Amino acid sequence: MAAGREAVPPGVGAGRPDGPSRFGFPAGDRTGARERPVWSRDFALFFAARAVARLGDTMLPVALAAGLLQHGYGAGAVGLAMASTAAAFAGLVVFGGVIADRFSTRKLMIGADLVRLGTQSLAAVLFFTGHVVLWEICVIGLANGVAGAVFQPGVASTVPRLAADIQAANGAIRVAESTAQLAGPAVAGLLVGLASPGGVFAAHAATYATSALCLLLLRLPPPPPGANPVAGHGAGTFTSDLVDGWREFRARSWLWGVIAVWCLYMIAVWGPTVPLVATEVVRQHGPRAYGLINSALGAGTVVGGFLALRLRPRRMLRAGAVALFAFVWFPAAVGAGLGVGAMAAGAAVAGAGMSFWGVMWATSVQTQVPSDVLNRIHAYDVAGSLAMMPVGQALAGPAASALGADHVLLVSAAISLVVPAALLAVPAIRDLVRADAHGLHGPHGPRTRPARP
């Protein structure tokens, strides 16, 4: 998730928080599109890096679960190992955004991939040799989370530098990541069967090596003049950069408005839906049915990515919010006790709506936010988006015990209709005009935000 400064709607004056943007990169400039088409050599390398890394990341839960259970640990240990990565990432990604705005994002991403290559190689050795100790696996997960927090903010500013058609680029990446998400668990299961959990960790390490190699071969065009004014500053300005990023985040009402609504979504919809759907489907229909429904959800996200490649709404967040209504079919179908086929169909529709929203949101951020603060804004967005998910997951069990899992899922379905309605009720969100709708890019390329007086 993320969004950016509102493009010039009628009646909004320059200099106001939601006024005209000074874009770091063009979203629709035709001259720039000819110079940097979506499927350039460099975008193809970045596309491959993201797809391969996503494939590896979706293999990891299978490897952790199979490996730890095989060595006598229980579900709690698996959850702790996964939580170590998630906690480090969520806690440090904001600082990663500041670092990404101060240094070369490409070098930071390569470094983060190399760190995770080392940690996952170490994990593979531990599982191959049978010397598996939980605290060691958690430390490895913690290191992976720190590396991820350094890596992720740079993704936001890399896409606009590689492709002028940012929406198409985001759509293509979403399709690739969704396809990898479908394939990852199956590949991991096959490797566990043929080799061992250590083989999955070795394959996961190889995905980071591939990602690092692609990024190493990547030739990023230089950022626009003034796009990264804090780069190279001394460590004494780190806190001021962090505060400045927060100020820029708060200055965009449509941005923090979406994040505020998204907190409700995470607590009351996504947080409880994921664990309760898993437990209800497995309990009533078995793990194969759950696998089918999960695959349908992934297939839906691929469809949503393709739709985002084709449809170019003038008001992207409005269109994305409308698509988000489709998510209701996922918790509603399971909560209503429908058959597996109906649940799978509901999951597919929900995945398409979520994926389309994701592309609209990411593209809005990358085209509306000035490039000199884009990495920090993206980091605040990621942190805000993730903050409430553990709360929703933690509340799912007690709520299911008190009300019944089916009733909780039906409540989540109802709230999944409230969330997009709330997004559409905020003028700054629903009226945000896409960055290329007003011809804001001059003949000499993209404009960056002028320096502060």
Secondary structure, 3 states (H helix, E strand, C coil): CCCCCCCCCCCCCCCCCCCCCCCCCCCCCHHHHHHCCCCCHHHHHHHHHHHHHHHHHHHHHHHHHHHHHHCCCCHHHHHHHHHHHHHHHHHHHHHHHHHHHHCCHHHHHHHHHHHHHHHHHHHHHHHHHCCCCHHHHHHHHHHHHHHHHHHHHHHHHHHHHHCCCHHHHHHHHHHHHHHHHHHHHHHHHHHHHHCCHHHHHHHHHHHHHHHHHHHHHCCCCCCCCCCCCCCCCCHHHHHHHHHHHHHHHHCCHHHHHHHHHHHHHHHHHHHHHHHHHHHHHHHHHCHHHHHHHHHHHHHHHHHHHHHHHHCCCCCHHHHHHHHHHHHHHHHHHHHCCCCHHHHHHHHHHHHHHHHHHHHHHHHHHHHHCCCCCHHHHHHHHHHHHHHCHHHHHHHHHHHHHHHCHHHHHHHHHHHHHHHHHHHHHCHHHHCCCCCCCCCCCECCECCCCCCCC
